[in-house]
């Protein structure tokens, strides 16, 4: 039997695509390598609040909402907290979100295959016709949503040299902490030479505290970081000992540890070909400043699902037919290229950033600043 659509990967991008395909009447199969949906968490699961309404996400998956964003340049303790007087960001229960997606998908008639690894695509006459797993599985359209593993994209040679830039992050989920009503970002080389740290509340007395950096960048900052014996775990532990942080977490208990990698740099140049599309982290579709991925996974996943449905229903799965998806990807890619300097965030960059934010607040232009921040 040949499936209409095969989706590899059961994250946000995979389920967003699968739900759209299945609800449009396609015979859809989603393949996930883990034994359970949401078994491994690799994200802080923070997104913009309007993402909840735009994609009709279950409110039960929202952990904490905030009207404020705080930036602290720890090199000189320069701190700015902006109150937008409306909800702008929220933390999510990522595992529950995926489980809710799974319920919606299965209810729509989709098929879910857990504990199954895909090794490569099946290609015939320059068209992707399925995937190789424990057995060959055939499909009219195959979609790579395998996250940073990019299982199928790597095999198909769709990565460009810029894809060597990867974000790497680690966080602790802590209980018994003092939280603030703000999404907090901490920057400066004393935190991490390239990257930032965060303190995201998930309840009145619990939070996710983490740190991220970028690997593979051809810069002197990265070279110095490697030569100094850089360790993300060590940097996170040092950050937790900062007096400003320690006094709020000194009685904390680590409830969970999350870690993962995510793509930065340019999205892949061509996220489609005959019978194939790539979505989410598999296609490096993420925000270039903070590495935000959930909003892009939802957006590109839904779009890929719509275009796959149109292609199947028309009987045309050619690269030419799927180019509509490629056009959207290229629009996003150009925006990332325009702001690619934001990948290497040095102290000089953060000083300019703080000055710009302070100017925006004083001139009552914080909404414009927020809009610019969201573009990245």
SULGI-V914930 format. One record per backbone hydrogen bond with DSSP energy under -0.5 kcal/mol. NH is the residue of the N-H (numbers start at 1). CO is the residue of the C=O. E is the energy in kcal/mol with one decimal. If there is no record, write none. Layout:
nh:co:e
NH:CO:E
NH:CO:E
//
This chain:
nh:co:e
3:1:-0.6
3:138:-2.4
4:27:-1.6
5:27:-1.8
6:141:-2.4
7:29:-3.0
8:143:-2.6
9:7:-0.7
9:31:-3.3
15:11:-2.6
16:12:-2.5
17:13:-2.1
18:14:-2.6
19:15:-2.9
20:16:-1.5
21:17:-2.3
22:18:-2.9
23:19:-2.6
24:20:-1.0
25:22:-1.7
26:21:-2.2
28:26:-1.1
29:5:-2.3
30:111:-2.7
31:7:-3.1
32:113:-2.8
39:36:-1.4
42:40:-0.5
47:90:-2.1
49:88:-2.5
51:48:-1.8
52:49:-1.5
53:49:-0.7
54:50:-2.6
55:51:-2.0
56:53:-0.7
57:52:-2.4
61:58:-1.9
62:59:-1.7
63:61:-0.5
63:91:-2.8
64:91:-1.2
66:89:-2.4
69:82:-1.8
70:183:-2.6
71:80:-2.8
72:185:-2.3
73:78:-3.1
74:72:-1.1
74:187:-2.0
76:73:-1.5
77:73:-0.6
78:73:-1.9
79:77:-0.7
80:71:-2.7
82:69:-2.8
82:80:-0.5
83:81:-0.5
84:67:-2.4
84:82:-0.7
88:66:-2.6
89:66:-1.7
90:47:-2.3
91:64:-2.3
92:45:-2.9
93:61:-3.4
94:92:-1.1
97:93:-2.3
98:94:-2.2
99:95:-2.1
100:96:-2.5
101:97:-2.3
102:98:-2.4
103:99:-1.9
104:100:-2.2
105:101:-2.8
106:102:-2.6
107:103:-2.3
108:104:-1.4
109:106:-1.3
110:105:-2.0
111:28:-2.4
113:30:-2.8
114:112:-0.6
115:34:-2.7
116:32:-2.2
119:132:-2.7
120:132:-0.9
122:130:-2.9
123:121:-0.6
124:127:-2.6
127:124:-1.2
128:274:-2.5
129:122:-3.2
129:127:-0.6
130:122:-0.8
131:137:-2.5
132:120:-3.0
133:131:-0.6
133:135:-1.4
137:131:-2.7
138:1:-0.5
139:129:-2.2
140:3:-2.2
141:4:-1.6
142:275:-2.5
143:6:-2.9
144:277:-2.4
145:8:-2.4
145:143:-0.8
149:146:-1.1
150:147:-1.6
154:150:-2.7
155:151:-1.2
156:152:-2.3
157:153:-0.5
157:154:-1.0
158:153:-2.4
163:160:-1.9
164:161:-1.7
165:162:-1.8
166:164:-0.7
166:215:-2.1
167:262:-3.7
168:213:-2.5
169:260:-2.8
170:211:-2.3
171:258:-2.8
172:209:-2.8
173:256:-3.0
174:172:-0.7
174:207:-3.1
175:253:-2.2
176:205:-0.9
177:205:-1.9
178:248:-2.3
179:177:-0.7
179:204:-0.8
182:180:-2.2
183:68:-2.1
184:182:-0.7
184:199:-1.7
185:70:-2.7
186:197:-2.8
187:72:-2.6
191:188:-1.8
192:188:-1.9
195:345:-0.6
196:212:-1.3
197:186:-2.9
198:210:-2.4
199:184:-1.9
200:208:-2.9
201:182:-0.5
201:199:-0.6
202:206:-2.3
203:206:-1.5
206:203:-0.5
207:174:-2.1
208:200:-2.9
209:172:-2.6
209:207:-0.6
210:198:-1.6
210:208:-0.5
211:170:-2.6
212:196:-2.6
213:168:-2.4
214:194:-0.6
215:166:-3.3
219:217:-2.1
223:219:-2.1
224:220:-2.5
225:221:-1.9
226:222:-2.2
227:223:-2.3
228:224:-1.6
229:226:-1.7
230:225:-1.3
235:231:-2.5
236:232:-2.4
237:233:-2.3
238:234:-2.4
239:235:-2.4
240:236:-2.1
241:237:-0.8
241:238:-0.7
242:239:-1.4
245:242:-1.4
246:242:-3.5
247:243:-1.5
248:245:-1.7
249:245:-0.8
249:246:-1.1
250:246:-1.3
252:249:-2.4
253:175:-1.6
255:173:-3.3
255:253:-0.7
256:173:-1.2
258:171:-2.5
259:41:-0.7
260:169:-2.1
262:167:-2.3
264:165:-1.8
268:283:-1.5
273:276:-2.0
275:317:-2.3
276:273:-2.4
277:142:-1.8
278:271:-1.9
279:144:-2.6
282:279:-1.1
283:280:-1.6
284:281:-1.4
285:280:-2.1
286:284:-1.2
287:292:-3.1
288:376:-2.8
289:376:-1.5
291:287:-0.8
297:293:-2.7
298:294:-2.3
299:295:-2.2
300:296:-2.9
301:297:-1.8
302:298:-2.2
303:299:-2.0
304:300:-2.7
305:301:-2.2
306:302:-2.1
307:303:-2.6
308:304:-2.5
309:305:-1.9
310:306:-2.2
311:307:-2.4
312:308:-2.7
313:309:-2.4
314:310:-1.5
315:311:-1.0
315:312:-0.6
316:311:-1.7
317:315:-0.5
322:318:-2.0
323:319:-0.6
323:320:-0.6
324:321:-0.8
325:322:-1.2
326:322:-1.3
327:323:-2.4
328:324:-1.3
329:325:-2.1
330:326:-2.6
331:327:-1.8
332:328:-1.9
333:329:-2.4
334:330:-2.2
335:331:-1.4
336:332:-2.0
337:333:-2.6
338:334:-1.9
339:335:-1.2
339:336:-0.5
340:337:-1.2
342:339:-2.2
343:340:-1.8
344:341:-0.8
345:343:-1.0
346:344:-1.0
350:346:-2.3
351:347:-2.4
352:348:-2.0
353:349:-2.6
354:350:-2.6
355:351:-2.1
356:352:-2.5
357:353:-2.4
358:354:-2.6
359:355:-2.3
360:356:-2.2
361:357:-2.3
362:358:-2.4
363:359:-2.0
364:361:-1.3
365:360:-3.5
369:365:-1.9
370:366:-2.4
371:367:-2.2
372:368:-2.0
373:369:-2.4
374:370:-2.1
375:371:-1.0
376:372:-0.7
376:373:-0.8
//
